[in-house]
């Protein structure tokens, strides 16, 4: 076996009453712009390794302190040699157990596997696993996390080498996201992340001078990728460039890494997601700000944010408006997702309409994703929704994506009414993509509504401005809130109140005349079996309101209270009344 010789708003009026946590971008501005002038201490053989990670430049560490059971995760055959071939040679020469897990087939599986094995033998590594996922499609690969978790559990590494989230190749970023998900609870497992086609904000450096020649031979083994010797030349140039701030001229090659563990990995990836250049696959697509509001849903919010930062088309920004949660949500965001722009309300008295408006006002991108805090979206949600919206004329303000919820009857899930593209008179406020300019022109949500029914009210104003709302079942999310209208005094009060307020503001006179009869027929007298079956009257509509009337204690008193509130707000409704005559307009009940 061949081997080696020994030897990185101004909002509406309410903004004055909120606190905005300082984002990393703001924090960076306070450090100044001058380049640091401090260099690593001059090195002499034997190398005097740095004991501090606080030097102006990354420390040159002693590799003999590294763990001895090593797993290298390579998205493609040859990544392991280019990125960390010197380190793999060090581990092999020291007698460590080293395994390389190659995730994709590299396009020509048989040839690339042969070259990979030959290259690793030049480094002294013989243990290699080929997962066989399709080259170029790792982000869509079913079972990637399961396979990676199984290999880690089987091999039991104490040190992992893997690609960083700053990589430009989509397979490299997909590999990082999988590593972050699988290792998020593994505080015991040290991970060194490398940068191959994009520099990694490095924490540590290792001297690989003595392994230059065996790394050269390993690179030559990848003949199909060599391009007339350019692969060898460029890869070794990366290692040489890393020595630029090392004063000892005998140090000719370094390999650089970011040193992370457990939950640090996901947080680091979250910061990187907003900095990585969007792939050329998405050239020309408008950028999006995700806007969420949250109140005491820390665990749901964590899962939601993790999915947001895994999107194949990255969000340009993520804004969370926290309504003074007391469950650790704010600390969780600041620690695990520091790339989030966090707005913290001074008390929980603010409604969803007002807090969403703050988030909308802070967005600086052409598109805004309107999201609940308890949804889980697949990695391609934003990509699919964006591609569909840009196919529409500018008059389409919102695409409302499909939502699946616990307890949703199959008859509802399979209904043509929710599985076909059609223009709507409302949208799902838990997972929709909107044009920011249209939202601003319409004036965002009506804060007087507080919560519930605000989507229909906003849609009425959009329709009056000539915009439309498209139902798009081609993108789907899972919403953890159970299907229908949740029984309870608060829910019943605002649903009943806001439905009437909106109709007084926008419904034609004849519709106002017949609305009471529709309420009697389709709500009060609607039988439980019809409601339980999920019979569709609208995308969100009044599914479950009959149950809410039957099951909420004191329902009659709550409805009477809502009626008095409607009367109190009637002057406001009449003052702002703008009858909607757009053909897309429908009553909440048909």
C-alpha positions as CSV (number, residue, x, y, z in Angstrom):
1,X,0.0,0.0,0.0
2,X,1.4,3.4,-1.0
3,X,1.5,5.9,1.7
4,X,3.3,9.0,3.1
5,X,6.7,9.1,4.8
6,X,6.8,9.7,8.5
7,X,7.5,12.9,9.2
8,X,-17.4,33.3,7.4
9,X,-36.5,49.9,9.5
10,X,-38.2,51.8,9.9
11,X,-41.6,50.2,10.5
12,X,-45.1,51.6,11.0
13,X,-46.0,53.6,14.0
14,X,-45.8,50.5,16.2
15,X,-42.1,50.2,15.7
16,X,-41.4,52.8,18.3
17,X,-42.8,50.3,20.9
18,X,-40.6,47.4,20.0
19,X,-37.1,46.3,20.6
20,X,-35.0,45.0,17.7
21,X,-32.2,42.6,18.7
22,X,-29.0,43.6,17.0
23,X,-28.3,41.4,14.0
24,X,-24.8,40.1,13.2
25,X,-24.6,42.5,10.3
26,X,-25.1,45.4,12.6
27,X,-22.6,44.0,15.1
28,X,-20.0,43.7,12.4
29,X,-20.2,47.4,11.6
30,X,-18.9,48.3,15.0
31,X,-15.5,46.6,14.5
32,X,-14.2,49.0,11.9
33,X,-12.8,48.4,8.5
34,X,-9.1,48.3,8.9
35,X,-7.2,45.1,8.1
36,X,-5.7,43.6,11.3
37,X,-1.9,43.8,11.2
38,X,-1.0,41.2,13.8
39,X,0.5,38.0,12.3
40,X,1.0,34.5,13.7
41,X,4.2,34.2,15.7
42,X,7.2,33.2,13.7
43,X,7.3,29.4,13.6
44,X,10.4,27.3,14.0
45,X,10.9,23.5,13.8
46,X,9.8,21.8,15.8
47,X,6.6,23.9,15.2
48,X,5.6,26.1,18.1
49,X,1.8,25.6,17.9
50,X,-0.6,28.3,19.0
51,X,-2.5,27.7,22.3
52,X,-5.0,30.5,21.7
53,X,-7.9,30.8,19.2
54,X,-8.0,34.6,19.8
55,X,-5.1,35.6,17.5
56,X,-5.8,38.0,14.7
57,X,-5.3,35.1,12.3
58,X,-6.4,31.5,12.8
59,X,-4.1,29.5,15.0
60,X,-1.7,26.8,13.7
61,X,-2.6,23.8,15.8
62,X,-0.8,20.7,16.7
63,X,-2.5,17.8,14.8
64,X,-1.3,15.2,17.3
65,X,-4.1,16.4,19.6
66,X,-6.8,15.4,17.2
67,X,-9.0,12.3,17.8
68,X,-8.0,9.1,16.2
69,X,-11.2,7.7,14.7
70,X,-11.9,9.8,11.6
71,X,-14.8,10.0,9.2
72,X,-14.4,12.2,6.1
73,X,-17.7,13.1,4.3
74,X,-17.1,13.9,0.6
75,X,-20.0,14.9,-1.6
76,X,-18.1,13.7,-4.7
77,X,-15.1,11.5,-5.4
78,X,-12.0,13.7,-5.2
79,X,-13.5,16.3,-2.7
80,X,-11.8,14.4,0.1
81,X,-8.3,14.8,-1.5
82,X,-8.6,18.4,-2.6
83,X,-10.1,19.6,0.7
84,X,-8.3,17.6,3.4
85,X,-6.0,15.1,1.7
86,X,-3.0,16.3,3.8
87,X,-4.9,15.7,7.0
88,X,-6.2,12.3,5.9
89,X,-2.6,11.4,5.1
90,X,-1.5,12.6,8.6
91,X,-4.2,10.4,10.3
92,X,-3.3,7.4,8.2
93,X,0.4,7.8,8.9
94,X,-0.2,8.1,12.6
95,X,-2.2,4.8,12.5
96,X,-5.6,6.3,13.0
97,X,-8.7,4.5,11.6
98,X,-9.9,6.6,8.7
99,X,-13.0,6.1,6.7
100,X,-14.2,8.2,3.7
101,X,-17.9,8.3,2.9
102,X,-18.5,9.5,-0.7
103,X,-22.1,10.6,-1.0
104,X,-22.7,10.8,-4.8
105,X,-21.6,8.7,-7.7
106,X,-19.7,11.6,-9.4
107,X,-21.6,11.1,-12.7
108,X,-19.7,8.0,-13.9
109,X,-19.9,5.7,-10.9
110,X,-17.5,2.9,-11.9
111,X,-14.7,5.2,-13.2
112,X,-15.0,7.6,-10.3
113,X,-15.0,4.9,-7.7
114,X,-11.8,3.4,-9.2
115,X,-10.1,6.7,-9.2
116,X,-11.2,7.5,-5.7
117,X,-9.9,4.2,-4.3
118,X,-6.5,4.7,-6.1
119,X,-6.2,8.3,-4.8
120,X,-7.0,7.3,-1.2
121,X,-4.4,4.5,-1.3
122,X,-1.8,7.2,-2.1
123,X,-2.8,8.9,1.2
124,X,-2.7,5.6,3.1
125,X,-6.5,5.2,3.3
126,X,-8.2,2.0,2.3
127,X,-11.6,2.2,4.0
128,X,-14.1,4.0,1.7
129,X,-17.9,3.8,1.4
130,X,-19.8,4.9,-1.7
131,X,-23.4,5.9,-0.9
132,X,-24.3,6.2,-4.6
133,X,-26.7,9.2,-4.5
134,X,-27.1,10.9,-7.9
135,X,-24.6,13.5,-8.8
136,X,-26.0,17.0,-8.8
137,X,-29.2,16.1,-6.9
138,X,-28.0,15.5,-3.3
139,X,-30.5,18.0,-1.9
140,X,-33.4,16.1,-3.3
141,X,-32.0,12.7,-2.3
142,X,-34.5,10.6,-0.3
143,X,-32.9,9.0,2.7
144,X,-29.8,11.1,2.9
145,X,-30.1,11.9,6.6
146,X,-30.9,8.3,7.4
147,X,-27.9,7.0,5.5
148,X,-25.5,9.5,7.1
149,X,-26.9,8.8,10.5
150,X,-26.5,5.0,10.0
151,X,-22.9,5.3,8.8
152,X,-22.0,7.5,11.8
153,X,-23.7,5.2,14.3
154,X,-21.9,2.2,12.7
155,X,-18.4,3.8,12.4
156,X,-18.6,5.8,15.7
157,X,-16.1,8.5,14.7
158,X,-14.6,10.9,17.2
159,X,-13.7,13.4,14.4
160,X,-15.6,14.3,11.2
161,X,-14.3,16.2,8.2
162,X,-17.2,17.7,6.1
163,X,-18.0,20.6,3.6
164,X,-18.9,24.0,5.0
165,X,-22.2,25.8,4.5
166,X,-20.3,28.5,2.5
167,X,-19.7,26.1,-0.4
168,X,-21.1,27.2,-3.8
169,X,-21.8,23.7,-5.2
170,X,-25.4,22.7,-4.3
171,X,-24.3,19.1,-3.5
172,X,-21.7,20.4,-1.0
173,X,-24.3,22.6,0.7
174,X,-26.8,19.7,0.8
175,X,-24.2,17.6,2.4
176,X,-23.5,20.2,5.1
177,X,-27.3,20.6,5.8
178,X,-27.5,16.9,6.3
179,X,-24.5,16.8,8.6
180,X,-26.0,19.7,10.6
181,X,-29.3,17.9,11.1
182,X,-27.7,14.6,12.0
183,X,-25.1,16.0,14.4
184,X,-27.2,18.8,16.1
185,X,-27.3,16.9,19.4
186,X,-23.7,15.5,19.2
187,X,-21.8,17.9,21.4
188,X,-19.2,15.1,21.9
189,X,-18.3,14.8,18.3
190,X,-15.7,17.3,16.9
191,X,-16.3,18.5,13.3
192,X,-13.8,20.2,11.0
193,X,-15.5,21.9,8.1
194,X,-13.5,22.6,4.9
195,X,-14.0,25.1,2.0
196,X,-13.3,23.8,-1.5
197,X,-15.0,26.0,-4.0
198,X,-15.6,28.9,-1.5
199,X,-13.3,30.0,1.4
200,X,-14.4,28.9,4.8
201,X,-14.2,31.3,7.7
202,X,-11.4,29.3,9.3
203,X,-10.9,28.7,13.0
204,X,-7.8,26.4,12.7
205,X,-4.9,25.6,10.5
206,X,-2.8,22.5,10.2
207,X,0.7,22.3,8.6
208,X,0.5,19.7,5.8
209,X,3.9,20.5,4.2
210,X,5.3,17.0,4.6
211,X,2.2,15.5,2.8
212,X,2.4,17.6,-0.4
213,X,3.8,14.9,-2.6
214,X,1.4,12.1,-1.5
215,X,-1.5,14.6,-2.0
216,X,-0.1,15.4,-5.4
217,X,-0.1,11.7,-6.3
218,X,-3.6,11.3,-5.0
219,X,-4.9,14.1,-7.1
220,X,-3.2,12.7,-10.2
221,X,-5.2,9.5,-9.6
222,X,-8.4,11.4,-10.5
223,X,-7.4,11.5,-14.2
224,X,-11.0,12.1,-15.4
225,X,-11.1,15.3,-13.4
226,X,-7.5,16.5,-14.0
227,X,-8.0,18.7,-17.0
228,X,-4.4,18.4,-18.2
229,X,-2.9,18.7,-14.7
230,X,-4.9,21.8,-13.7
231,X,-6.7,20.0,-10.9
232,X,-3.3,19.2,-9.2
233,X,-2.0,22.7,-9.8
234,X,-5.1,24.5,-8.4
235,X,-5.6,22.2,-5.4
236,X,-2.0,22.6,-4.2
237,X,-2.3,26.3,-4.8
238,X,-5.1,26.5,-2.3
239,X,-2.9,24.9,0.3
240,X,0.0,27.2,-0.5
241,X,-2.3,30.3,-0.3
242,X,-3.3,29.4,3.2
243,X,0.2,30.0,4.4
244,X,0.2,33.7,3.4
245,X,0.3,35.0,7.0
246,X,2.7,32.3,8.4
247,X,6.2,33.9,8.6
248,X,8.2,30.6,8.7
249,X,9.2,30.0,5.0
250,X,9.5,26.2,5.7
251,X,5.7,26.0,6.0
252,X,4.7,25.5,2.4
253,X,1.2,24.1,2.7
254,X,-1.7,24.4,5.2
255,X,-5.2,23.0,5.3
256,X,-7.8,25.3,7.0
257,X,-11.0,24.4,8.8
258,X,-13.8,25.7,10.9
259,X,-14.0,23.8,14.2
260,X,-17.6,23.2,15.3
261,X,-19.7,20.9,17.5
262,X,-23.4,20.0,17.9
263,X,-25.8,22.9,18.0
264,X,-23.0,25.2,16.9
265,X,-23.2,23.7,13.4
266,X,-26.8,24.6,12.7
267,X,-26.3,28.1,14.1
268,X,-23.3,28.6,11.9
269,X,-25.1,27.3,8.9
270,X,-28.0,29.7,9.6
271,X,-25.6,32.6,9.4
272,X,-24.0,31.3,6.3
273,X,-27.3,30.8,4.5
274,X,-27.8,34.6,4.0
275,X,-24.2,35.1,2.8
276,X,-23.8,32.3,0.3
277,X,-24.3,33.4,-3.3
278,X,-27.5,32.0,-4.8
279,X,-26.8,29.2,-7.2
280,X,-26.9,30.0,-11.0
281,X,-29.9,27.6,-11.1
282,X,-31.9,30.5,-9.5
283,X,-30.5,33.3,-11.6
284,X,-33.1,36.0,-12.2
285,X,-35.5,34.9,-9.4
286,X,-36.5,37.6,-7.0
287,X,-35.3,37.3,-3.4
288,X,-37.6,36.8,-0.4
289,X,-37.8,37.7,3.2
290,X,-39.5,35.2,5.5
291,X,-41.7,36.9,8.1
292,X,-43.0,35.0,11.1
293,X,-44.7,36.0,14.3
294,X,-44.4,33.8,17.4
295,X,-45.6,33.5,21.0
296,X,-44.4,30.8,23.3
297,X,-43.8,28.1,20.7
298,X,-40.1,27.6,21.1
299,X,-39.8,24.0,19.9
300,X,-42.1,24.5,16.9
301,X,-40.3,27.7,16.0
302,X,-36.9,26.0,16.2
303,X,-38.1,23.3,13.8
304,X,-39.6,25.9,11.5
305,X,-36.4,28.0,11.3
306,X,-34.3,24.9,10.7
307,X,-36.5,24.2,7.6
308,X,-36.4,27.8,6.5
309,X,-32.6,27.7,6.5
310,X,-32.6,24.4,4.5
311,X,-34.4,25.8,1.5
312,X,-32.9,25.0,-1.9
313,X,-33.5,28.6,-2.8
314,X,-32.2,30.5,0.2
315,X,-34.2,33.3,1.8
316,X,-32.4,36.6,1.6
317,X,-33.6,37.5,5.2
318,X,-35.6,36.0,8.0
319,X,-37.6,38.2,10.3
320,X,-39.2,36.9,13.5
321,X,-41.5,39.1,15.5
322,X,-41.7,37.7,19.0
323,X,-44.7,38.7,21.1
324,X,-42.9,38.8,24.4
325,X,-42.6,35.0,24.7
326,X,-41.6,33.6,28.1
327,X,-40.5,30.1,27.0
328,X,-37.0,30.9,25.9
329,X,-37.8,31.6,22.3
330,X,-35.7,34.7,22.1
331,X,-32.6,33.1,23.6
332,X,-33.0,30.1,21.3
333,X,-33.1,32.3,18.2
334,X,-30.1,34.4,19.3
335,X,-28.1,31.3,20.2
336,X,-29.1,28.9,17.4
337,X,-30.2,31.2,14.6
338,X,-28.2,34.4,14.9
339,X,-28.8,35.3,11.3
340,X,-32.5,35.9,12.1
341,X,-33.6,39.6,12.4
342,X,-35.4,39.4,15.8
343,X,-38.0,41.9,16.8
344,X,-39.2,41.6,20.4
345,X,-42.4,43.2,21.4
346,X,-42.5,44.8,24.9
347,X,-45.6,42.8,26.0
348,X,-47.9,40.0,24.6
349,X,-50.8,42.4,24.2
350,X,-50.2,42.9,20.5
351,X,-52.3,41.0,17.9
352,X,-51.0,39.0,15.0
353,X,-52.0,41.7,12.6
354,X,-49.9,44.3,14.2
355,X,-46.9,42.1,14.7
356,X,-47.0,40.8,11.1
357,X,-47.2,44.4,9.9
358,X,-43.9,45.1,11.7
359,X,-42.3,42.2,9.9
360,X,-43.7,43.3,6.6
361,X,-42.4,46.8,7.0
362,X,-38.9,45.6,7.8
363,X,-38.6,43.6,4.6
364,X,-36.4,45.0,1.8
365,X,-36.9,42.3,-0.8
366,X,-39.3,42.1,-3.7
367,X,-41.1,39.1,-2.1
368,X,-42.3,38.3,1.4
369,X,-43.1,34.8,2.7
370,X,-46.0,35.0,5.2
371,X,-45.5,32.1,7.6
372,X,-46.9,30.8,10.8
373,X,-44.5,29.7,13.6
374,X,-45.7,26.1,13.7
375,X,-45.4,25.0,10.1
376,X,-42.8,22.7,8.6
377,X,-41.9,23.3,4.9
378,X,-40.0,20.9,2.6
379,X,-36.7,22.1,1.2
380,X,-38.2,23.2,-2.2
381,X,-41.1,25.2,-0.9
382,X,-39.7,28.6,-1.6
383,X,-38.3,27.5,-4.9
384,X,-41.6,26.1,-6.1
385,X,-43.7,29.1,-4.9
386,X,-41.2,31.6,-6.3
387,X,-41.1,29.9,-9.7
388,X,-44.9,29.8,-9.9
389,X,-45.3,33.5,-8.8
390,X,-42.9,34.8,-11.5
391,X,-44.9,33.0,-14.1
392,X,-47.9,35.1,-13.2
393,X,-48.5,38.7,-14.3
394,X,-47.6,41.5,-11.8
395,X,-51.3,41.7,-11.0
396,X,-51.0,38.4,-9.0
397,X,-50.1,39.6,-5.6
398,X,-50.0,36.4,-3.6
399,X,-49.7,32.6,-4.2
400,X,-51.4,30.7,-1.4
401,X,-49.8,27.3,-1.1
402,X,-51.4,24.0,0.0
403,X,-51.6,23.3,3.8
404,X,-52.0,19.9,5.4
405,X,-53.1,19.8,9.0
406,X,-53.7,17.2,11.7
407,X,-57.3,15.9,11.6
408,X,-57.9,17.1,8.1
409,X,-60.4,14.7,6.4
410,X,-59.3,12.9,3.3
411,X,-62.3,14.3,1.5
412,X,-61.0,17.8,2.1
413,X,-57.4,16.9,1.3
414,X,-58.4,15.3,-2.0
415,X,-61.1,17.9,-2.9
416,X,-60.6,19.6,-6.3
417,X,-61.4,22.9,-4.5
418,X,-58.1,22.8,-2.6
419,X,-56.1,20.8,-5.2
420,X,-56.6,23.0,-8.3
421,X,-55.2,26.3,-9.2
422,X,-57.8,29.0,-9.0
423,X,-58.0,32.7,-8.1
424,X,-59.4,33.3,-4.6
425,X,-60.9,35.8,-2.3
426,X,-58.6,34.9,0.6
427,X,-55.3,33.1,1.2
428,X,-53.7,30.8,3.8
429,X,-51.8,33.2,6.1
430,X,-49.6,30.3,7.4
431,X,-47.8,29.7,4.2
432,X,-48.1,32.2,1.3
433,X,-45.7,34.1,-0.9
434,X,-46.5,37.7,-1.7
435,X,-45.2,40.7,-3.7
436,X,-44.0,43.2,-1.1
437,X,-45.1,46.2,-3.2
438,X,-48.7,44.9,-3.4
439,X,-48.8,44.4,0.4
440,X,-47.5,48.0,0.9
441,X,-50.0,49.4,-1.6
442,X,-52.9,47.7,0.1
443,X,-51.7,48.8,3.6
444,X,-50.8,45.4,5.1
445,X,-53.2,43.9,7.6
446,X,-55.9,45.9,9.4
447,X,-54.6,46.0,13.0
448,X,-58.1,46.5,14.3
449,X,-58.9,42.9,13.5
450,X,-56.2,41.8,15.9
451,X,-56.2,38.1,14.8
452,X,-58.2,35.8,12.5
453,X,-59.9,36.8,9.2
454,X,-57.2,39.3,8.4
455,X,-56.3,37.5,5.2
456,X,-59.7,37.9,3.7
457,X,-59.8,41.6,4.7
458,X,-56.4,42.2,3.0
459,X,-57.5,40.3,-0.1
460,X,-60.5,42.5,-0.5
461,X,-58.3,45.6,-0.6
462,X,-56.0,43.8,-3.1
463,X,-58.9,43.0,-5.3
464,X,-60.0,46.6,-5.3
465,X,-56.5,47.6,-6.4
466,X,-56.7,45.2,-9.3
467,X,-54.6,42.4,-7.8
468,X,-55.4,38.8,-7.6
469,X,-54.6,35.9,-5.2
470,X,-53.7,32.5,-6.7
471,X,-54.2,29.2,-4.9
472,X,-51.2,27.0,-5.8
473,X,-51.3,23.4,-4.6
474,X,-47.9,22.6,-6.2
475,X,-46.1,23.7,-3.0
476,X,-47.2,22.3,0.3
477,X,-46.5,22.7,4.0
478,X,-47.5,20.9,7.2
479,X,-49.3,23.1,9.7
480,X,-49.2,21.7,13.2
481,X,-52.4,23.5,14.3
482,X,-55.4,21.0,14.0
483,X,-57.7,21.4,11.1
484,X,-60.6,23.8,11.3
485,X,-61.5,26.5,13.7
486,X,-60.3,25.7,17.2
487,X,-63.1,25.8,19.8
488,X,-62.6,28.4,22.5
489,X,-63.9,31.9,23.5
490,X,-61.1,33.9,21.9
491,X,-61.3,32.0,18.6
492,X,-65.0,32.2,18.4
493,X,-65.2,35.9,19.3
494,X,-62.7,37.1,16.7
495,X,-63.9,34.8,13.9
496,X,-67.5,35.9,14.4
497,X,-66.6,39.6,14.9
498,X,-64.1,39.9,12.1
499,X,-66.2,38.1,9.5
500,X,-68.9,40.7,10.0
501,X,-66.5,43.7,10.1
502,X,-65.0,42.6,6.8
503,X,-68.3,42.2,5.2
504,X,-69.5,45.6,6.3
505,X,-66.3,47.1,4.8
506,X,-66.4,45.3,1.4
507,X,-69.5,43.3,0.6
508,X,-72.1,44.6,-1.9
509,X,-75.5,45.5,-0.3
510,X,-77.3,42.4,-1.6
511,X,-74.6,40.1,-0.1
512,X,-75.1,41.8,3.2
513,X,-78.8,41.2,3.0
514,X,-78.4,37.4,2.3
515,X,-75.4,36.8,4.6
516,X,-77.6,36.3,7.8
517,X,-79.5,33.5,6.0
518,X,-76.3,31.9,4.9
519,X,-75.0,32.0,8.5
520,X,-78.2,30.3,9.7
521,X,-78.1,27.6,7.0
522,X,-74.4,26.9,6.8
523,X,-73.2,27.5,10.3
524,X,-75.9,27.3,12.9
525,X,-78.0,24.5,11.3
526,X,-75.0,22.7,9.7
527,X,-74.9,19.1,11.0
528,X,-71.8,17.7,12.6
529,X,-71.4,15.0,10.0
530,X,-71.1,17.5,7.2
531,X,-68.6,19.5,9.1
532,X,-66.6,16.5,10.2
533,X,-66.4,15.3,6.6
534,X,-64.5,18.4,5.7
535,X,-67.0,19.6,3.1
536,X,-65.3,22.5,1.3
537,X,-67.0,25.9,1.2
538,X,-63.8,27.9,1.0
539,X,-60.0,27.5,1.3
540,X,-60.2,28.5,5.0
541,X,-63.8,29.7,5.3
542,X,-65.9,28.5,8.2
543,X,-64.7,24.8,8.6
544,X,-65.3,24.1,12.3
545,X,-67.2,27.1,13.3
546,X,-70.3,25.1,14.0
547,X,-68.3,22.9,16.3
548,X,-67.0,26.0,18.0
549,X,-70.5,27.2,18.6
550,X,-71.6,23.9,20.0
551,X,-68.5,23.1,22.1
552,X,-67.4,26.5,23.5
553,X,-68.8,27.2,26.9
554,X,-70.9,30.3,27.0
555,X,-70.9,30.5,23.1
556,X,-74.1,32.6,23.0
557,X,-72.7,35.2,25.3
558,X,-69.5,35.3,23.3
559,X,-71.4,35.8,20.0
560,X,-73.5,38.6,21.7
561,X,-70.2,40.3,22.8
562,X,-68.9,40.0,19.3
563,X,-72.1,41.6,18.0
564,X,-71.7,44.6,20.3
565,X,-68.2,45.0,19.1
566,X,-69.4,44.9,15.5
567,X,-71.9,47.7,16.3
568,X,-69.1,49.7,18.1
569,X,-66.9,49.4,15.0
570,X,-69.6,50.0,12.5
571,X,-68.7,53.7,12.0
572,X,-65.1,52.6,11.3
573,X,-66.4,50.1,8.8
574,X,-68.6,52.5,7.0
575,X,-65.9,55.1,6.9
576,X,-63.6,52.6,5.2
577,X,-66.2,50.9,3.1
578,X,-65.0,50.0,-0.4
579,X,-67.4,47.6,-2.1
580,X,-65.5,44.9,-3.9
581,X,-66.9,44.2,-7.4
582,X,-64.0,42.1,-8.6
583,X,-65.1,38.8,-10.1
584,X,-62.9,36.9,-7.7
585,X,-64.8,38.1,-4.7
586,X,-66.8,35.5,-2.7
587,X,-68.5,35.6,0.6
588,X,-67.0,33.5,3.4
589,X,-70.1,31.3,2.9
590,X,-71.4,30.3,-0.5
